[in-house]
């Protein structure tokens, strides 16, 4: 049996559950202490004081720390021994530390730098763009919905009927209505938006951010969430990290690639409301969800 570990994209998380996990779970407390030392302040305090925003810097850093603590726990308690790593979108931060491509302390600082840079960019650029995710719309019907938009970019194909589209905020409500009329179901609207070629300026800013950190070749092969390619060298890793800001998520290609490498089991380490639930994921893998709730219930060895 060959497995891969998946660090999920950032999704809405209950702040209380996240804070509780960081403060009481032994693996999380160990990671939290290391994070506090790197940051120079107490992350739990910053999380408690953070605004009600899933993309606030303390929230992003706290989720990163939680994901890596859950990965530690899954290895020691559940026997996870992955041969590959995947980090869709936000999950690529945790993938860097897990694979040794960047030290944990630097990864914590990087996560904060990325959050600040993204916030500053979208405070002045593309302020009218959002990224909307929806499901139950077959690919054949998708084109009809998109034809009604003045402008759009595909930001992700996560399943045969699960899509992410970037569009003007002013067209969002009519677009959601059209999705419903087509028998689809709207899920989540991202503000700030993500994964579109129009954000080339953000990619340039992030290149300067990554230049400040000593990336190395990952010790564990990373399967790209963009196209399923295998990332093993530092140059291709850096290119993949930056391309994630301007290219759509290609989870269907990632699944195909993982299956091609013989992977039949996924360990999903972190709060996840999407990737572990996709039909294409469940149809092709045995899925072990290692989230906050499961970790807080002491398992038997």
Wavefront OBJ file of the C-alpha trace (Angstrom):
o trace
v 0.000 0.000 0.000
v 1.421 3.396 -1.059
v 0.171 6.575 0.551
v 0.491 10.344 0.225
v -0.045 13.109 2.741
v -2.252 16.038 1.733
v -2.140 19.420 3.440
v -5.472 21.001 2.489
v -6.247 24.467 1.211
v -7.350 27.087 3.703
v -11.012 26.660 4.560
v -13.273 28.179 7.220
v -12.296 26.855 10.640
v -13.904 27.357 14.032
v -11.535 29.678 15.857
v -12.308 28.109 19.239
v -11.512 24.588 18.001
v -8.245 25.779 16.491
v -7.172 27.595 19.629
v -8.146 24.672 21.858
v -6.140 22.248 19.747
v -3.040 24.453 19.811
v -3.209 24.900 23.572
v -4.008 21.386 24.807
v -2.827 18.818 22.285
v 0.737 17.713 23.094
v 1.922 17.686 19.482
v 0.383 21.099 18.842
v 1.846 22.592 22.020
v 5.314 21.495 20.944
v 4.901 23.070 17.512
v 3.289 26.165 19.042
v 6.288 26.757 21.312
v 8.606 26.620 18.283
v 6.342 28.994 16.383
v 6.250 31.477 19.282
v 10.041 31.511 19.361
v 10.256 32.174 15.632
v 7.596 34.890 15.696
v 8.738 36.632 18.851
v 5.191 36.726 20.240
v 2.522 34.311 21.459
v 0.587 33.017 18.468
v -2.357 31.860 20.597
v -2.835 35.402 21.917
v -2.637 36.823 18.397
v -5.181 34.260 17.201
v -7.599 35.178 19.988
v -7.305 38.875 19.112
v -7.462 38.414 15.330
v -10.362 39.899 13.339
v -13.197 37.665 12.183
v -11.468 36.845 8.910
v -10.400 33.385 7.749
v -7.460 34.984 5.914
v -6.142 37.053 8.848
v -2.416 36.535 9.334
v -2.632 34.889 12.803
v -5.311 32.513 11.522
v -3.178 31.425 8.569
v -0.097 30.897 10.715
v -2.119 29.025 13.353
v -3.624 26.699 10.724
v -0.135 26.025 9.347
v 1.103 25.073 12.821
v -1.951 22.875 13.375
v -1.475 21.070 10.047
v 2.122 20.163 10.864
v 1.189 19.071 14.391
v -1.516 16.831 12.916
v 1.044 15.384 10.499
v 3.350 14.600 13.441
v 0.463 12.983 15.315
v -0.653 10.934 12.300
v 2.829 9.453 12.022
v 3.281 8.577 15.684
v -0.269 7.486 16.554
v -1.856 6.353 13.312
v 1.148 4.942 11.479
v 1.187 7.309 8.512
v 4.211 6.717 6.298
v 3.588 8.656 3.074
v 5.723 8.288 -0.016
v 4.452 11.529 -1.597
v 3.225 14.914 -0.456
v 0.582 17.254 -1.886
v -0.189 20.787 -0.707
v -3.029 22.420 -2.636
v -2.972 26.221 -2.458
v -2.369 27.249 1.184
v -1.353 23.659 1.912
v 1.908 24.138 0.048
v 3.250 26.097 3.048
v 2.944 23.059 5.301
v 4.324 20.870 2.518
v 7.531 22.923 2.518
v 8.214 22.246 6.190
v 7.046 18.627 6.081
v 9.331 17.734 3.172
v 12.311 19.636 4.576
v 12.323 22.131 1.714
v 12.230 24.894 4.335
v 12.805 24.796 8.080
v 9.793 25.032 10.368
v 10.721 28.430 11.833
v 11.257 29.912 8.377
v 7.996 28.393 7.150
v 6.111 30.072 9.997
v 7.650 33.430 9.067
v 6.988 32.800 5.372
v 3.295 32.112 6.026
v 2.997 35.476 7.748
v 4.888 37.250 4.971
v 2.641 35.741 2.314
v -0.515 36.704 4.221
v 0.672 40.317 4.615
v 1.818 40.626 1.003
v -1.461 39.238 -0.302
v -3.489 41.595 1.899
v -1.448 44.615 0.787
v -1.741 43.654 -2.887
v -5.495 43.202 -2.907
v -6.016 46.353 -0.872
v -5.188 48.321 -4.030
v -5.334 45.816 -6.923
v -8.289 43.836 -8.322
v -10.517 44.975 -5.484
v -13.616 44.030 -7.494
v -12.597 40.394 -8.127
v -13.737 37.354 -6.115
v -13.281 33.614 -6.571
v -16.432 31.524 -6.277
v -16.596 27.747 -5.828
v -19.620 25.661 -6.755
v -20.578 22.082 -7.495
v -23.184 19.911 -9.271
v -22.548 21.668 -12.587
v -21.289 19.239 -15.255
v -18.510 20.467 -17.519
v -20.962 20.601 -20.415
v -23.153 23.121 -18.603
v -20.260 25.208 -17.300
v -19.606 26.950 -20.615
v -23.201 28.191 -20.735
v -22.843 29.803 -17.312
v -19.533 31.423 -18.159
v -20.869 32.875 -21.414
v -23.059 35.185 -19.372
v -20.098 36.857 -17.638
v -18.356 39.983 -18.888
v -15.038 38.626 -17.604
v -13.902 35.501 -15.799
v -11.030 33.097 -15.303
v -11.160 29.447 -14.295
v -9.401 29.168 -10.923
v -9.846 25.468 -10.440
v -11.373 22.188 -11.580
v -11.575 20.028 -8.473
v -13.968 17.380 -9.767
v -15.927 16.743 -12.939
v -18.718 18.955 -11.586
v -16.830 21.067 -9.006
v -15.356 24.347 -10.221
v -13.767 27.585 -9.044
v -14.261 30.755 -11.089
v -12.847 34.242 -10.600
v -15.212 37.007 -11.673
v -16.256 40.593 -10.960
v -17.945 41.007 -7.589
v -20.804 42.892 -9.237
v -21.711 39.805 -11.270
v -21.532 37.360 -8.363
v -25.205 37.326 -7.336
v -26.562 36.846 -10.894
v -23.920 34.147 -11.403
v -25.007 32.332 -8.233
v -28.611 32.550 -9.405
v -27.616 31.042 -12.757
v -25.784 28.233 -10.951
v -28.935 27.421 -9.000
v -31.063 27.494 -12.141
v -28.671 25.015 -13.748
v -29.145 22.642 -10.803
v -25.830 23.554 -9.199
v -24.961 24.492 -5.652
v -22.841 27.484 -4.605
v -20.338 26.845 -1.832
v -17.855 29.556 -0.899
v -16.710 32.924 -2.179
v -13.059 33.785 -1.605
v -12.111 37.324 -0.706
v -9.292 37.822 -1.566
v -9.494 35.836 -4.810
v -6.880 33.343 -5.993
v -5.402 31.266 -8.807
v -5.869 33.465 -11.879
v -3.468 34.774 -14.524
v -4.705 38.306 -13.948
v -2.809 38.268 -10.642
v 0.595 38.340 -12.355
v 1.512 41.375 -10.253
v 0.990 39.314 -7.090
v 3.270 36.598 -8.461
v 6.005 39.198 -8.933
v 5.664 40.408 -5.354
v 5.689 36.873 -4.030
v 8.885 36.135 -5.974
v 10.593 38.800 -3.854
v 9.128 37.227 -0.701
v 10.392 33.741 -1.537
v 13.831 35.150 -2.385
v 14.265 35.885 1.323
v 13.996 32.208 2.292
v 16.521 29.362 1.761
v 14.462 26.843 -0.201
v 15.972 23.396 -0.697
v 15.008 20.333 -2.707
v 12.216 18.430 -0.902
v 13.257 15.169 0.750
v 9.858 13.717 -0.144
v 8.539 14.097 -3.712
v 5.776 16.690 -4.016
v 2.982 16.079 -6.514
v 1.854 19.400 -7.985
v -1.731 20.418 -7.317
v -1.642 22.427 -10.548
v -1.001 19.669 -13.088
v 0.138 16.537 -11.253
v 3.808 16.911 -12.177
v 6.428 15.586 -9.773
v 8.402 18.296 -7.963
v 11.792 17.095 -6.730
v 14.244 19.959 -7.379
v 14.510 23.394 -5.813
v 14.113 25.316 -9.092
v 10.931 23.512 -10.079
v 9.671 23.863 -6.503
v 10.098 27.620 -6.564
v 8.405 27.852 -9.965
v 5.486 25.739 -8.737
v 5.059 27.883 -5.610
v 4.877 31.061 -7.665
v 2.713 29.556 -10.410
v 0.113 28.728 -7.787
v -0.833 32.397 -7.624
v -1.658 32.595 -11.336
v -2.650 29.073 -12.432
v -5.839 27.138 -11.652
v -6.004 24.174 -9.297
v -6.014 20.945 -11.297
v -7.049 18.362 -8.715
v -8.269 15.902 -11.351
v -4.750 15.851 -12.841
v -3.287 15.477 -9.351
v -5.485 12.462 -8.649
v -4.482 10.869 -11.963
v -0.804 11.429 -11.176
v -1.084 10.009 -7.664
v -2.787 6.904 -8.977
v -0.043 6.612 -11.590
v 2.513 6.537 -8.776
v 0.607 3.706 -7.136
v -0.935 5.797 -4.365
v -4.114 4.260 -2.968
v -4.358 6.002 0.420
v -4.392 9.670 1.428
v -3.637 11.136 4.831
v -5.331 14.553 4.944
v -3.590 16.505 7.716
v -5.453 19.651 8.679
v -8.889 21.272 8.803
v -10.491 20.323 5.504
v -13.931 21.008 4.122
v -13.160 20.190 0.514
v -10.487 17.804 -0.759
v -11.305 14.823 1.450
v -14.985 15.141 0.512
v -14.626 15.281 -3.258
v -16.125 12.337 -5.120
v -12.992 11.922 -7.231
v -10.948 11.653 -4.036
v -13.249 9.131 -2.350
v -13.572 7.051 -5.533
v -9.812 6.597 -5.946
v -8.343 6.501 -2.441
v -8.877 5.343 1.064
v -8.972 8.618 2.961
v -7.722 9.123 6.523
v -8.852 12.549 7.742
v -6.527 13.772 10.493
v -8.321 16.914 11.625
v -8.729 18.820 14.884
v -11.727 16.840 16.068
v -10.158 13.452 15.505
v -6.899 14.446 17.199
v -8.656 15.742 20.291
v -10.232 12.334 20.885
v -7.360 10.222 22.207
v -6.951 7.202 19.910
v -5.888 3.748 20.972
v -2.550 2.526 19.765
l 1 2 3 4 5 6 7 8 9 10 11 12 13 14 15 16 17 18 19 20 21 22 23 24 25 26 27 28 29 30 31 32 33 34 35 36 37 38 39 40 41 42 43 44 45 46 47 48 49 50 51 52 53 54 55 56 57 58 59 60 61 62 63 64 65 66 67 68 69 70 71 72 73 74 75 76 77 78 79 80 81 82 83 84 85 86 87 88 89 90 91 92 93 94 95 96 97 98 99 100 101 102 103 104 105 106 107 108 109 110 111 112 113 114 115 116 117 118 119 120 121 122 123 124 125 126 127 128 129 130 131 132 133 134 135 136 137 138 139 140 141 142 143 144 145 146 147 148 149 150 151 152 153 154 155 156 157 158 159 160 161 162 163 164 165 166 167 168 169 170 171 172 173 174 175 176 177 178 179 180 181 182 183 184 185 186 187 188 189 190 191 192 193 194 195 196 197 198 199 200 201 202 203 204 205 206 207 208 209 210 211 212 213 214 215 216 217 218 219 220 221 222 223 224 225 226 227 228 229 230 231 232 233 234 235 236 237 238 239 240 241 242 243 244 245 246 247 248 249 250 251 252 253 254 255 256 257 258 259 260 261 262 263 264 265 266 267 268 269 270 271 272 273 274 275 276 277 278 279 280 281 282 283 284 285 286 287 288 289 290 291 292 293 294 295 296 297 298 299 300 301
